[in-house]
Amino acid sequence: MSSQRVRTTLNIEKNLMKAIKLTAINEEKTQTEIINETLKKEFIDVQKPNNEVRQPLSEMAGIFKAKKPFNSVKLIKKIEHGDDNWYF
């Protein structure tokens, strides 16, 4: 499978990098291969045709479009304090 590659610099936690290195050694792969495979499993569902990307956030539970702008922090505080007039 041929794909375009992008060079990047990441700051990875020391213990995580150690785990990646050990996994690469055990599986006789490069660290880049281990990282790419792990990211693909997390972000691309290889079981779906055409490697569809995850659902957009707007389609996930708990995400909605409001009719008018609101301050979500104030709304949550109202709910936490038992204010029955929190709806908009």
Helices and strands as residue ranges (DSSP letters): H 14-26, H 31-43, G 49-51, G 57-59, H 72-80
